[in-house]
Amino acid sequence: MKTPNVFLLLNGEKPTKLPETSKYGVICATDGAYEYLKENQIQPHFISGDFDSLTLLPEDIETIYTPNQNYTDFDKILQLLWDRKYKNIHVYGASGKEQDHFLGNLHSALQW
Protein backbone atom coordinates (compact mmCIF):
# COMPACT_ATOMS: atom_id res chain seq x y z
CA MET A 1 0.00 0.00 0.00
CA LYS A 2 1.43 3.35 -1.04
CA THR A 3 1.34 6.08 1.58
CA PRO A 4 0.42 9.62 0.57
CA ASN A 5 2.90 12.45 0.23
CA VAL A 6 3.02 14.73 3.25
CA PHE A 7 3.39 18.51 3.14
CA LEU A 8 4.94 19.67 6.43
CA LEU A 9 5.42 23.34 7.22
CA LEU A 10 7.75 24.34 10.05
CA ASN A 11 7.76 27.71 11.78
CA GLY A 12 11.00 28.92 10.21
CA GLU A 13 11.57 31.09 7.16
CA LYS A 14 8.30 31.35 5.28
CA PRO A 15 8.50 29.88 1.77
CA THR A 16 8.41 32.51 -0.96
CA LYS A 17 6.21 30.17 -2.96
CA LEU A 18 4.09 27.29 -1.75
CA PRO A 19 3.79 24.11 -3.79
CA GLU A 20 0.50 22.95 -5.23
CA THR A 21 -0.95 21.38 -2.09
CA SER A 22 -3.55 19.31 -3.95
CA LYS A 23 -0.82 16.74 -4.71
CA TYR A 24 -0.45 16.02 -0.99
CA GLY A 25 -2.58 13.50 0.85
CA VAL A 26 -1.63 15.01 4.21
CA ILE A 27 -0.97 18.64 5.11
CA CYS A 28 0.37 19.46 8.55
CA ALA A 29 2.25 22.17 10.40
CA THR A 30 4.09 22.79 13.59
CA ASP A 31 2.83 25.36 16.04
CA GLY A 32 3.10 28.91 14.61
CA ALA A 33 3.50 27.70 11.01
CA TYR A 34 -0.25 27.15 11.08
CA GLU A 35 -0.72 30.95 10.84
CA TYR A 36 1.07 31.01 7.45
CA LEU A 37 -1.15 28.21 6.14
CA LYS A 38 -4.21 30.08 7.39
CA GLU A 39 -3.03 33.30 5.65
CA ASN A 40 -2.81 31.29 2.41
CA GLN A 41 -6.23 29.62 2.83
CA ILE A 42 -4.70 26.16 3.31
CA GLN A 43 -6.34 23.98 5.92
CA PRO A 44 -4.03 21.36 7.41
CA HIS A 45 -5.18 17.95 8.54
CA PHE A 46 -3.48 18.57 11.87
CA ILE A 47 -1.03 20.81 13.69
CA SER A 48 1.38 19.77 16.39
CA GLY A 49 3.68 21.37 18.93
CA ASP A 50 3.89 22.94 22.35
CA PHE A 51 1.78 25.82 20.98
CA ASP A 52 4.00 28.53 22.40
CA SER A 53 3.71 30.44 19.09
CA LEU A 54 -0.09 30.42 18.78
CA THR A 55 -2.44 32.60 20.78
CA LEU A 56 -5.60 30.85 19.63
CA LEU A 57 -5.89 27.17 18.69
CA PRO A 58 -8.25 26.34 15.84
CA GLU A 59 -11.32 24.37 16.87
CA ASP A 60 -11.93 22.73 13.48
CA ILE A 61 -8.45 21.20 13.03
CA GLU A 62 -6.87 18.34 14.92
CA THR A 63 -4.31 19.74 17.36
CA ILE A 64 -1.75 17.45 18.93
CA TYR A 65 -0.14 18.93 22.02
CA THR A 66 3.46 17.77 22.42
CA PRO A 67 4.92 19.61 25.42
CA ASN A 68 8.20 17.71 25.83
CA GLN A 69 10.89 20.42 25.74
CA ASN A 70 13.66 17.85 25.28
CA TYR A 71 12.73 17.68 21.59
CA THR A 72 11.93 20.29 18.95
CA ASP A 73 8.48 20.60 17.41
CA PHE A 74 10.05 19.23 14.22
CA ASP A 75 11.35 16.13 16.04
CA LYS A 76 7.97 15.54 17.61
CA ILE A 77 5.94 15.90 14.42
CA LEU A 78 8.37 13.64 12.54
CA GLN A 79 7.76 11.01 15.21
CA LEU A 80 3.99 11.45 14.83
CA LEU A 81 4.23 11.10 11.05
CA TRP A 82 6.51 8.08 11.35
CA ASP A 83 4.08 6.45 13.82
CA ARG A 84 1.30 7.03 11.28
CA LYS A 85 3.45 5.24 8.67
CA TYR A 86 4.12 8.30 6.49
CA LYS A 87 7.49 8.13 4.77
CA ASN A 88 7.46 10.68 1.93
CA ILE A 89 7.55 13.96 3.83
CA HIS A 90 8.23 17.25 2.04
CA VAL A 91 9.46 19.82 4.56
CA TYR A 92 9.14 23.58 4.11
CA GLY A 93 10.08 26.41 6.46
CA ALA A 94 13.03 24.60 8.03
CA SER A 95 15.59 27.34 7.45
CA GLY A 96 15.98 30.94 8.43
CA LYS A 97 15.23 32.85 11.59
CA GLU A 98 17.56 31.44 14.26
CA GLN A 99 20.75 29.69 13.11
CA ASP A 100 20.59 27.17 15.96
CA HIS A 101 17.05 26.26 14.92
CA PHE A 102 18.20 25.65 11.35
CA LEU A 103 21.05 23.42 12.53
CA GLY A 104 18.67 21.57 14.83
CA ASN A 105 16.23 21.05 11.96
CA LEU A 106 19.01 19.76 9.73
CA HIS A 107 20.06 17.36 12.46
CA SER A 108 16.46 16.17 12.93
CA ALA A 109 15.97 15.59 9.22
CA LEU A 110 19.15 13.55 8.98
CA GLN A 111 18.06 11.37 11.91
CA TRP A 112 15.02 10.13 9.99
Secondary structure, DSSP 8 states (H G I E B T S, - for coil): -----EEEE-SSS--SS---GGG-SEEEEETTHHHHHHHTT---SEEEE--SS-SS--SSSEEEE---TTS-HHHHHHHHHHHTT---EEEES-SSS-HHHHHHHHHHHHH-
